[in-house]
Amino acid sequence: MMRAWQVHGHGEPAQVLRQVTVDQPEPGPGQLRLRVAAAGIGLPDVLMCRGSYPLTPGLPFTPGQEVTGTVTAVGAGVGLPIGSRVMAVTAFTEGHGGFAEECLAPADSAFPVPDGLDDVAAAGFWIPHLTGWLALVERGRLAPGEHLAVLGAAGGSGIAAVQLGRALGARVVAVVSDEERARFCRGLGAHASVVYRDGPLSAALRQATDGHGPDLVFDPVGGALASDAAAALARGGRLLSVGFASGAWPEITADRFVLGNTSLVGVFAGGYSRAELDDVHTRLTALVADGSLRTAVGPAVDFDSLPQALQRLADRSVIGKLVLGGI
């Protein structure tokens, strides 16, 4: 038996999460079971509690997309040794996410933990940095010296994009909601920051890029904020549509991109082969080793405090990446 958090209805995390005792899940073919050391906490977990995330499983279920842990059992066709320490994307779509003492994960989603990352840092590393790499490098074709604006820069994926952009030679502008978050992002390596509540975002982005406008906008936020940022794009600029933390995708008509000679580029981390993901893992590991990527995880959240932590994330009162530890 093990402890786990389950969602038993759709609503705010503090209202619908229950701590239960359940049997350990058994891995199926191609799966492994992990003893969870730490689990990343992200906005998709909030959206799953609300029932608004596209991959929300049926009730009841355990959320938690990303973990660090030790392999305790494997299913058919899996050669990873028992006792291996890995970071992985969980089988959350089947209801066996990481907010539990043990969870399931597809073997193809498990990777070695880069040297220099402890369990808590590693649990919040893979999904944000994989998404950032695929957005900036594979889809956005970021070039050294280009101007990169990162929306939601103080959140999990934004933190990764700020650091990756800096490591790849871009001039990074962090777009945030207040000065406290702006200072946080400048501490991560952003060259400049814009507080979007202080005035029109498009004009502020042009000013922050010396009149040039961003060559890339990394957008995990969507909505009106993304639309305003797109209006500032330089000629040939790309809006990287990563997510919709605001609750809505940006509504931008095609003529805006045509008249500006700019592009809307979709970014989805699914559908890549294991060989492609291994290559990204190798490159990210090298950036960790040379100090270009560093953790922005705060103190680990205690297991019993998960509902309150998720609610703080839902209420947008979190700066940095939250990770569940002490499991």
Summary of the structure (lengths in Angstrom):
residues: 327
radius of gyration: 19.5
end to end distance: 14.1
largest distance: 60.6
contacts: 1177
relative contact order: 0.15
helix: 35%
strand: 26%
